[in-house]
Amino acid sequence: MVGGGGDTRSGGQRRRIAIARTFIRNAAILILDEPMTALDVESEAHVREALKRLTAGRTSLLITHDLRAVADQDMRVLVLDEGRLVEQGRHRDLIASSPRYRQLHALTVDERRAFSILRSRRV
């Protein structure tokens, strides 16, 4: 049973439903704000794969702190620092040329790895 407004759904379930709605609407422009938040590892993998298909041929704005979310996307990355644009380019180019971006990416990967280790120890 789904409560009024999806009250009985988890944050991750509501996020997956919202992404599914974008598929159904076939929106020409997508604005995705932290689409991987509140997802378990398995759901995140499914959403990543869906986003590859969903963003193809569309204008897409992906707002995220999780740089892994853009790693396998073919999109321009804009790096902001205190609200100012400081770098831009494709993920692979920024990894190759930008020490700042490499450091941010490493922090994202390390944070995710640490979180996974902590979760596995709680079980």
C-alpha positions as CSV (number, residue, x, y, z in Angstrom):
1,M,0.0,0.0,0.0
2,V,1.2,3.5,-0.9
3,G,0.1,6.1,1.6
4,G,-1.0,9.6,0.6
5,G,1.9,11.3,-1.2
6,G,4.0,8.2,-1.0
7,D,4.4,8.5,2.8
8,T,5.1,4.8,3.2
9,R,7.9,4.8,0.7
10,S,11.6,5.3,1.7
11,G,13.6,8.2,0.3
12,G,15.3,5.8,-2.2
13,Q,12.0,4.4,-3.4
14,R,10.6,7.9,-3.9
15,R,13.7,8.9,-5.8
16,R,13.4,5.8,-8.1
17,I,9.8,6.6,-8.7
18,A,10.6,10.2,-9.7
19,I,13.3,9.0,-12.1
20,A,10.8,6.5,-13.6
21,R,8.4,9.4,-14.1
22,T,11.0,11.2,-16.2
23,F,11.2,8.2,-18.5
24,I,7.4,8.2,-18.9
25,R,7.2,11.9,-19.6
26,N,10.0,11.8,-22.1
27,A,11.2,15.2,-20.9
28,A,13.4,17.2,-23.3
29,I,15.3,18.8,-20.4
30,L,16.3,17.0,-17.2
31,I,17.3,18.6,-14.0
32,L,18.6,15.9,-11.5
33,D,19.6,17.0,-8.0
34,E,21.6,14.4,-6.2
35,P,19.9,11.4,-8.0
36,M,21.9,8.8,-6.1
37,T,21.1,10.0,-2.6
38,A,19.3,7.5,-0.3
39,L,19.9,4.6,-2.7
40,D,21.4,1.3,-1.7
41,V,24.3,0.0,-3.7
42,E,22.1,-2.3,-5.9
43,S,19.5,0.5,-6.6
44,E,22.3,3.0,-7.3
45,A,23.7,0.7,-10.0
46,H,20.3,0.4,-11.6
47,V,19.8,4.2,-11.5
48,R,23.3,4.8,-13.0
49,E,22.4,2.5,-15.9
50,A,19.0,4.2,-16.3
51,L,20.6,7.6,-16.3
52,K,22.9,6.7,-19.2
53,R,19.8,5.9,-21.3
54,L,17.7,8.8,-19.9
55,T,20.3,11.5,-20.5
56,A,21.2,10.4,-24.1
57,G,20.1,13.0,-26.6
58,R,18.6,15.3,-23.9
59,T,19.8,18.5,-22.3
60,S,20.6,17.4,-18.7
61,L,21.7,19.2,-15.6
62,L,23.1,16.8,-13.0
63,I,23.7,18.5,-9.6
64,T,25.8,16.3,-7.4
65,H,28.6,16.0,-4.9
66,D,29.1,12.4,-6.0
67,L,31.6,12.7,-8.8
68,R,31.2,8.9,-9.5
69,A,27.8,9.9,-10.8
70,V,29.4,11.7,-13.7
71,A,32.3,9.4,-14.3
72,D,30.7,7.3,-16.9
73,Q,28.4,10.0,-18.3
74,D,29.2,11.8,-21.5
75,M,28.6,15.3,-20.2
76,R,30.5,18.5,-19.4
77,V,31.3,18.9,-15.7
78,L,31.2,22.3,-14.1
79,V,33.3,22.6,-10.9
80,L,32.1,25.3,-8.5
81,D,34.0,26.7,-5.6
82,E,32.0,29.0,-3.3
83,G,29.5,29.6,-6.0
84,R,32.1,30.4,-8.7
85,L,32.9,28.4,-11.8
86,V,36.5,27.3,-11.4
87,E,36.9,24.5,-14.0
88,Q,34.9,22.7,-16.6
89,G,35.4,19.8,-19.0
90,R,34.6,16.1,-19.4
91,H,35.2,13.9,-16.4
92,R,38.1,12.0,-18.1
93,D,39.7,15.3,-19.1
94,L,39.4,16.8,-15.7
95,I,40.8,13.7,-14.1
96,A,43.8,14.0,-16.4
97,S,44.4,17.7,-16.1
98,S,43.1,19.0,-12.8
99,P,44.7,18.2,-9.5
100,R,41.7,19.8,-7.7
101,Y,39.2,17.6,-9.5
102,R,41.3,14.5,-9.0
103,Q,41.3,15.3,-5.3
104,L,37.6,15.8,-5.1
105,H,37.0,12.6,-7.1
106,A,39.3,10.7,-4.7
107,L,37.5,12.0,-1.7
108,T,34.1,10.9,-3.2
109,V,35.5,7.4,-3.9
110,D,37.2,7.1,-0.5
111,E,34.0,8.3,1.3
112,R,31.9,5.8,-0.4
113,R,34.4,3.0,0.3
114,A,34.5,4.0,4.0
115,F,30.7,4.1,4.2
116,S,30.4,0.6,2.6
117,I,32.9,-0.8,5.1
118,L,31.1,0.7,8.1
119,R,27.7,-0.7,6.8
120,S,29.2,-4.1,6.3
121,R,30.5,-4.1,9.9
122,R,27.1,-3.3,11.3
123,V,25.5,-6.4,9.8
